[in-house]
């Protein structure tokens, strides 16, 4: 999808499961590569996407989102359920690039907004959301995928 200085943002595949498992485990979410590969297979043709930031080895970042229609909005809403950047790779713009690629994928899917849940126990995520154009709406941050007039 996106490439910058050796960093590539692309859709995750079953071949990425081992690296993704390591990244998830480092963030307190242990899951086996076999389970991840099965879950990624379910994403194909569905209303979800898993994007990886990859440089020269294991993944540097991961974003998982799904989209669905709501009664409150005319267009589907994309919900980011996972946004992780490896500890050694933080503060290098990887999260920002993942959000940019996710916004593009959500627009292509017909979504009007992208949402991230960022509770009070995640102040750094709240700051990141504000810095990347999300507006706070209760415990969620929402970002329009359309240009503002």
N, C-alpha and C positions, 0 to 999 in steps of 0.2 A: 504494500500500500504506500507507505511513506518511507523515505530513506534520508538520513542526515548524518554525515560524518561517520559512516560505518554502522550506524544504528538503523535497523529496519523494523518497521511496524507492519505486521502481517497477521493473517488469520492463523490461529493455532490448529495444528493437525495432531493426529494420534502419535506421530513420530516425535512430537514435542512433550509427550506425557511425562517422561522421567524428569526433564528439566522443570516442568511446571510443578510436579510433585515436590521437588526440592524447594522451589520458591514458596509454595503454599505452606509447607512444613515449617519453613523459617519464620512464617508469620502466624504460626499457631493453628494451622489448618491441615493436619496430616491426612493424606489421601493416597492410595496406591496408584502407581502409573496405569495399572490395568483398569481401575475404576475410572480414572481420568479419560483414558482412551475411549471407553464406552460412553461416557458422558459427552465427549466431543462429537462422537458419531451421531448422537441424538440432535446436535445443533444443525447438522446439514439439512438444508431445506426448511428449517423451522424459523421461529421468530426470536432467534438468539444469535449472539456472536461472541467469540472469545478472541481477543487480539493480544498478540505478544510483541514485546519490544526485545529484539535480539541484536546483540553486537557480535562478539567473537567467542561465544561459548554458551553457557546456560542463559536462559531468559533473564533480562534485566527488569522486566515489568510485565504485568498482566492486567487486562481489563476484560470483564465479563459483563454483558448486558443482554437484556431481553426487551421486547416491545410488545405492547398489546393496546387494543382500543380501550377507551374509558368513556363513561357517560358524561364526564365533565369537560371533555375536549373533543373537537371535531376530528382531530388526527390522533393516531396512536401515540403513546408516550413510551420513550425508551428509559428503562430503569437500569442504572449501573449497579450491579450487585457485588462486584469485586473490582477493586483498584489497588494493585500492589506494585511497589517498586523495591527492588533489592536494596538493603541498607547501604551497601557500598556504592550504589549507583544513584542515590538521591541527590537532589539539588542540581541536576544536570538537564532538566527539561523533559525527562522521559514521561512523567505523568501528564504533562501538558501535551506532548505529542500523541499519547494514547487517547486523551480526551478529544483532540482534534480529529484523529482517525475514526473514533467512535461516533462523533457528531456527523461526519461524512457518511458513515455506514447507516446511521439512523435516518438521515435525510433521504438516502436512496430507498430505505424501507418505508418511506412515507410518514415518518414521525414528525410531530410538530414541536415537541419538547424532549429534553433529556433530564432525568432526575437522578440524584444521588442522596441516599440516606446518610446523614452525618450527625449523629447524636452528640450530646453534651460531653461525652467521654472521649471525643475525638477532635480536640481543638485544632490540631495540625491539619486534619482533613477539612475542617470548616474554613480555615484560612486559605487552603488550596482552592476550595470551591469558589470562594469570593474572588480570588486572584485570577481564576480562569473563566469568569463571566457568569457564574451561577448566582441566582438570587435566593435568599433564604426565605423559606415558607414553612415555618414550624420546624420540625425535625428533619425536613428535607431541603435540599437545595435544588432549584430548577433553573434550567437554561433554555431559552428559546433557540430553536434551530433555524429560524427565519431572521432575515436582516430586519433590524429595527428602523422605523421611519424617523 
